[in-house]
């Protein structure tokens, strides 16, 4: 009989634990649904490095009269 009582107590404890977990998961899901989606920005124009061929955003590129480069080292290497 004592094993039946222990089994009942364990069952109730597991049931309460799972119920609390389910409620917590529902709260997290509701919070995730209420968050605003991330803003999508317009794609930036891409450029190709004359020296190595790497494609990178034009805003990050180093421009020169002879072309577009990904770094100052490549600009100097192309000048030689």
DSSP file (Angstrom, degrees, kcal/mol; ACC not computed):
  #  RESIDUE AA STRUCTURE BP1 BP2  ACC     N-H-->O    O-->H-N    N-H-->O    O-->H-N    TCO  KAPPA ALPHA  PHI   PSI    X-CA   Y-CA   Z-CA
    1    1 A X     >        0   0    0      0, 0.0     4,-1.8     0, 0.0     3,-0.1   0.000 360.0 360.0 360.0 -36.3    0.0    0.0    0.0
    2    2 A X  H  >  +     0   0    0      1,-0.2     4,-2.3     2,-0.2     5,-0.2   0.854 360.0  55.4 -66.3 -31.4    2.8    2.4    0.8
    3    3 A X  H  > S+     0   0    0      2,-0.2     4,-2.6     1,-0.2    -1,-0.2   0.857 105.4  52.4 -67.0 -34.6    4.2    1.9   -2.8
    4    4 A X  H  > S+     0   0    0      2,-0.2     4,-2.0     1,-0.2    -1,-0.2   0.893 110.0  48.3 -66.2 -39.8    0.8    3.0   -4.2
    5    5 A X  H  X S+     0   0    0     -4,-1.8     4,-2.2     2,-0.2    -2,-0.2   0.909 112.5  48.0 -66.7 -42.4    0.9    6.1   -2.1
    6    6 A X  H  X S+     0   0    0     -4,-2.3     4,-2.5     1,-0.2    -2,-0.2   0.914 111.6  50.7 -64.1 -43.1    4.5    6.9   -3.2
    7    7 A X  H  X S+     0   0    0     -4,-2.6     4,-2.4     1,-0.2    -1,-0.2   0.887 110.1  50.0 -61.4 -39.8    3.5    6.3   -6.8
    8    8 A X  H  X S+     0   0    0     -4,-2.0     4,-2.4     2,-0.2    -2,-0.2   0.902 110.9  49.0 -65.8 -41.8    0.5    8.7   -6.4
    9    9 A X  H  X S+     0   0    0     -4,-2.2     4,-2.4     2,-0.2    -2,-0.2   0.918 112.5  47.8 -65.0 -43.1    2.7   11.4   -4.9
   10   10 A X  H  X S+     0   0    0     -4,-2.5     4,-2.6     2,-0.2     5,-0.2   0.912 111.4  51.3 -63.3 -42.2    5.2   11.1   -7.7
   11   11 A X  H  X S+     0   0    0     -4,-2.4     4,-2.3     1,-0.2    -2,-0.2   0.919 111.3  46.7 -61.5 -44.7    2.5   11.2  -10.3
   12   12 A X  H  X S+     0   0    0     -4,-2.4     4,-2.5     2,-0.2    -1,-0.2   0.893 111.8  51.5 -65.0 -40.1    1.0   14.3   -8.8
   13   13 A X  H  X S+     0   0    0     -4,-2.4     4,-2.3     2,-0.2    -2,-0.2   0.931 111.9  46.2 -63.8 -45.0    4.4   16.0   -8.6
   14   14 A X  H  X S+     0   0    0     -4,-2.6     4,-2.6     1,-0.2     5,-0.2   0.897 111.7  52.1 -63.4 -39.9    5.1   15.2  -12.3
   15   15 A X  H  X S+     0   0    0     -4,-2.3     4,-2.2    -5,-0.2    -2,-0.2   0.920 111.5  46.1 -62.7 -43.9    1.7   16.4  -13.3
   16   16 A X  H  X S+     0   0    0     -4,-2.5     4,-2.2     2,-0.2    -1,-0.2   0.894 112.5  51.1 -65.9 -39.6    2.2   19.7  -11.5
   17   17 A X  H  X S+     0   0    0     -4,-2.3     4,-2.0     1,-0.2    -2,-0.2   0.928 112.4  45.5 -64.0 -45.3    5.6   20.2  -12.9
   18   18 A X  H  X S+     0   0    0     -4,-2.6     4,-2.5     2,-0.2    -1,-0.2   0.871 110.9  53.7 -66.5 -36.6    4.4   19.6  -16.5
   19   19 A X  H  X S+     0   0    0     -4,-2.2     4,-2.2    -5,-0.2    -1,-0.2   0.923 109.8  47.3 -64.1 -43.8    1.4   21.9  -16.0
   20   20 A X  H  X S+     0   0    0     -4,-2.2     4,-2.1     1,-0.2    -1,-0.2   0.880 112.1  50.7 -63.3 -38.7    3.7   24.7  -14.9
   21   21 A X  H  X S+     0   0    0     -4,-2.0     4,-2.3     2,-0.2    -2,-0.2   0.898 108.9  50.6 -66.8 -40.7    6.0   24.1  -17.8
   22   22 A X  H  X S+     0   0    0     -4,-2.5     4,-2.2     2,-0.2    -2,-0.2   0.913 110.3  49.8 -63.2 -43.1    3.1   24.2  -20.3
   23   23 A X  H  X S+     0   0    0     -4,-2.2     4,-2.1     1,-0.2    -1,-0.2   0.906 110.9  50.0 -62.4 -40.9    1.9   27.5  -18.8
   24   24 A X  H  X S+     0   0    0     -4,-2.1     4,-2.2     1,-0.2    -2,-0.2   0.901 110.1  50.2 -64.9 -40.9    5.4   28.9  -19.1
   25   25 A X  H  X S+     0   0    0     -4,-2.3     4,-2.3     1,-0.2    -1,-0.2   0.876 109.1  51.9 -65.8 -36.9    5.7   27.8  -22.7
   26   26 A X  H  X S+     0   0    0     -4,-2.2     4,-2.3     2,-0.2    -1,-0.2   0.907 109.2  50.2 -65.3 -41.0    2.4   29.4  -23.6
   27   27 A X  H  X S+     0   0    0     -4,-2.1     4,-2.2     2,-0.2    -2,-0.2   0.913 111.2  48.7 -63.4 -42.4    3.5   32.7  -22.0
   28   28 A X  H  X S+     0   0    0     -4,-2.2     4,-2.2     1,-0.2    -2,-0.2   0.903 111.2  49.9 -64.1 -40.5    6.7   32.6  -24.0
   29   29 A X  H  X S+     0   0    0     -4,-2.3     4,-1.9     2,-0.2    -2,-0.2   0.898 110.7  49.5 -65.5 -39.8    4.9   31.8  -27.2
   30   30 A X  H  X S+     0   0    0     -4,-2.3     4,-1.4     1,-0.2    -1,-0.2   0.897 111.2  49.6 -65.9 -39.3    2.4   34.7  -26.6
   31   31 A X  H  X S+     0   0    0     -4,-2.2     4,-0.8     1,-0.2    -2,-0.2   0.879 109.9  51.2 -66.7 -37.0    5.3   37.1  -26.0
   32   32 A X  H  < S+     0   0    0     -4,-2.2     3,-0.4     1,-0.2    -1,-0.2   0.861 108.4  52.0 -68.4 -34.9    7.1   36.0  -29.2
   33   33 A X  H  < S+     0   0    0     -4,-1.9    -1,-0.2     1,-0.2    -2,-0.2   0.820 106.9  53.0 -70.6 -29.9    3.9   36.6  -31.2
   34   34 A X  H  < S+     0   0    0     -4,-1.4    -1,-0.2    -5,-0.1    -2,-0.2   0.650  86.6 100.9 -82.5 -14.1    3.5   40.1  -29.9
   35   35 A X  S  < S-     0   0    0     -4,-0.8     2,-0.2    -3,-0.4     3,-0.1  -0.438  81.2-111.1 -71.1 145.0    7.0   41.2  -30.8
   36   36 A X        -     0   0    0     -2,-0.1    -1,-0.1     1,-0.1     3,-0.1  -0.483  34.2-107.8 -73.7 143.8    7.3   43.2  -34.0
   37   37 A X        -     0   0    0     -2,-0.2    -1,-0.1     1,-0.1     3,-0.1  -0.377  45.4 -91.1 -67.5 152.2    9.0   41.5  -36.9
   38   38 A X        -     0   0    0      1,-0.1     2,-0.2    -3,-0.1    -1,-0.1  -0.333  45.6-104.8 -65.2 146.0   12.5   42.8  -37.7
   39   39 A X        -     0   0    0     -3,-0.1     2,-0.6     1,-0.1    -1,-0.1  -0.498  28.1-139.9 -72.9 136.8   12.7   45.6  -40.3
   40   40 A X        -     0   0    0     -2,-0.2     2,-0.2    -3,-0.1    -1,-0.1  -0.872  17.9-155.9 -99.7 123.0   13.8   44.6  -43.7
   41   41 A X        -     0   0    0     -2,-0.6     2,-0.1     1,-0.1     3,-0.1  -0.568  28.3 -91.5 -95.3 161.9   16.1   47.2  -45.3
   42   42 A X        -     0   0    0     -2,-0.2    -1,-0.1     1,-0.1     2,-0.0  -0.415  51.4 -98.5 -68.2 145.1   16.7   47.6  -49.0
   43   43 A X        -     0   0    0     -2,-0.1     2,-0.2     1,-0.1    -1,-0.1  -0.366  39.1-124.1 -65.5 145.1   19.6   45.6  -50.4
   44   44 A X        -     0   0    0      1,-0.1     2,-0.2    -3,-0.1    -1,-0.1  -0.581  28.7 -96.9 -90.6 155.1   22.9   47.5  -50.7
   45   45 A X        -     0   0    0     -2,-0.2    13,-3.2    12,-0.1    14,-0.4  -0.481  41.2-141.9 -71.3 136.7   24.7   47.8  -54.0
   46   46 A X  E     -A   57   0A   0     11,-0.3     2,-0.3    -2,-0.2    11,-0.2  -0.697  14.2-165.8-102.9 153.0   27.5   45.3  -54.3
   47   47 A X  E     -A   56   0A   0      9,-3.0     9,-2.4    -2,-0.3     2,-0.5  -0.929  15.7-130.5-133.5 158.3   31.0   45.7  -55.9
   48   48 A X  E     -A   55   0A   0     -2,-0.3    20,-0.4     7,-0.2     7,-0.2  -0.934  25.2-118.7-113.8 130.7   33.7   43.3  -57.0
   49   49 A X     >  -     0   0    0      5,-2.6     4,-1.2    -2,-0.5    20,-0.2  -0.473  14.8-145.7 -66.9 132.6   37.3   43.8  -55.9
   50   50 A X  T  4 S+     0   0    0     18,-2.5    -1,-0.2    -2,-0.2    19,-0.1   0.835  95.0  44.6 -68.0 -33.0   39.5   44.2  -59.0
   51   51 A X  T  4 S+     0   0    0     17,-0.3    -1,-0.1     1,-0.1    18,-0.1   0.945 132.3   9.7 -80.8 -50.5   42.4   42.4  -57.3
   52   52 A X  T  4 S-     0   0    0      2,-0.1    -2,-0.1     0, 0.0    -1,-0.1   0.595  91.4-120.9-111.5 -14.2   40.9   39.3  -55.7
   53   53 A X     <  +     0   0    0     -4,-1.2     2,-0.2     1,-0.3    -3,-0.1   0.547  54.0 156.2  86.9   6.8   37.3   39.2  -57.1
   54   54 A X        -     0   0    0     -6,-0.1    -5,-2.6     1,-0.1     2,-0.5  -0.464  37.8-136.0 -68.5 134.7   35.6   39.4  -53.7
   55   55 A X  E     +A   48   0A   0     -7,-0.2     2,-0.3    -2,-0.2    -7,-0.2  -0.813  36.8 156.6 -92.1 131.3   32.1   40.8  -53.7
   56   56 A X  E     -A   47   0A   0     -9,-2.4    -9,-3.0    -2,-0.5     5,-0.1  -0.961  49.1 -76.0-148.0 161.3   31.3   43.3  -50.9
   57   57 A X  E >>  -A   46   0A   0     -2,-0.3     3,-1.2   -11,-0.2     4,-0.8  -0.340  38.8-128.5 -61.0 140.5   28.9   46.2  -50.2
   58   58 A X  T 34 S+     0   0    0    -13,-3.2     3,-0.5     1,-0.3    -1,-0.1   0.811 107.8  62.3 -61.0 -30.2   29.9   49.3  -52.1
   59   59 A X  T 34 S+     0   0    0    -14,-0.4    -1,-0.3     1,-0.2   -13,-0.1   0.799 108.0  42.8 -66.7 -27.4   29.7   51.3  -48.9
   60   60 A X  T <4 S+     0   0    0     -3,-1.2    -1,-0.2     2,-0.1    -2,-0.2   0.554  97.2  99.7 -93.2  -9.4   32.6   49.1  -47.4
   61   61 A X  S  < S-     0   0    0     -4,-0.8     2,-0.6    -3,-0.5     9,-0.2  -0.350  71.6-127.4 -80.0 157.2   34.7   49.1  -50.6
   62   62 A X  E     -B   69   0B   0      7,-3.1     7,-3.0    -2,-0.1     2,-0.3  -0.926  28.4-155.6-103.4 116.9   37.7   51.3  -51.3
   63   63 A X  E     +B   68   0B   0     -2,-0.6     2,-0.3     5,-0.2     5,-0.2  -0.710  18.2 168.3 -98.6 146.6   37.3   53.1  -54.6
   64   64 A X  E >   -B   67   0B   0      3,-2.7     3,-0.9    -2,-0.3    -2,-0.0  -0.870  51.3 -96.6-142.6 171.7   40.1   54.4  -56.7
   65   65 A X  T 3  S+     0   0    0     -2,-0.3     3,-0.1     1,-0.2    -2,-0.0   0.820 124.8  50.2 -64.0 -28.1   40.5   55.7  -60.2
   66   66 A X  T 3  S-     0   0    0      1,-0.2     2,-0.3     9,-0.0    -1,-0.2   0.557 124.7 -75.8 -90.1  -6.9   41.6   52.2  -61.3
   67   67 A X  E <   -B   64   0B   0     -3,-0.9    -3,-2.7     2,-0.0     2,-0.4  -0.981  59.5 -44.8 151.7-161.1   38.6   50.4  -59.7
   68   68 A X  E     -B   63   0B   0    -20,-0.4   -18,-2.5    -2,-0.3     2,-0.3  -0.916  47.4-171.5-113.7 134.5   37.1   49.1  -56.6
   69   69 A X  E     -B   62   0B   0     -7,-3.0    -7,-3.1    -2,-0.4     3,-0.1  -0.898  27.5-141.3-127.6 154.7   39.1   47.2  -53.9
   70   70 A X  S    S+     0   0    0     -2,-0.3     2,-0.3    -9,-0.2    -1,-0.1   0.715  86.1   9.2 -86.4 -21.7   38.2   45.3  -50.8
   71   71 A X  S  > S-     0   0    0     -9,-0.1     4,-1.6     1,-0.1    -1,-0.1  -0.966  73.1-110.1-151.5 166.3   41.2   46.5  -48.7
   72   72 A X  H  > S+     0   0    0     -2,-0.3     4,-2.3     1,-0.2     5,-0.2   0.839 116.2  59.4 -68.0 -32.4   44.0   49.0  -48.8
   73   73 A X  H  > S+     0   0    0      1,-0.2     4,-2.2     2,-0.2    -1,-0.2   0.886 106.1  47.2 -64.4 -38.2   46.5   46.2  -49.2
   74   74 A X  H  > S+     0   0    0      2,-0.2     4,-2.0     1,-0.2    -1,-0.2   0.848 109.8  53.5 -71.6 -33.4   44.8   45.1  -52.4
   75   75 A X  H  X S+     0   0    0     -4,-1.6     4,-1.2     2,-0.2    -2,-0.2   0.919 112.1  44.7 -65.3 -42.0   44.7   48.6  -53.7
   76   76 A X  H  X S+     0   0    0     -4,-2.3     4,-1.0     1,-0.2    -2,-0.2   0.876 111.4  53.2 -69.1 -37.5   48.5   48.9  -53.1
   77   77 A X  H  < S+     0   0    0     -4,-2.2     3,-0.3     1,-0.2    -1,-0.2   0.869 109.8  48.1 -65.8 -36.1   49.1   45.5  -54.7
   78   78 A X  H  < S+     0   0    0     -4,-2.0    -1,-0.2     1,-0.2    -2,-0.2   0.771 105.4  59.2 -75.2 -24.8   47.3   46.5  -57.8
   79   79 A X  H  <        0   0    0     -4,-1.2    -1,-0.2     1,-0.2    -2,-0.2   0.749 360.0 360.0 -75.2 -23.5   49.2   49.8  -58.0
   80   80 A X     <        0   0    0     -4,-1.0    -1,-0.2    -3,-0.3    -2,-0.1   0.486 360.0 360.0 -74.7 360.0   52.5   48.0  -58.2
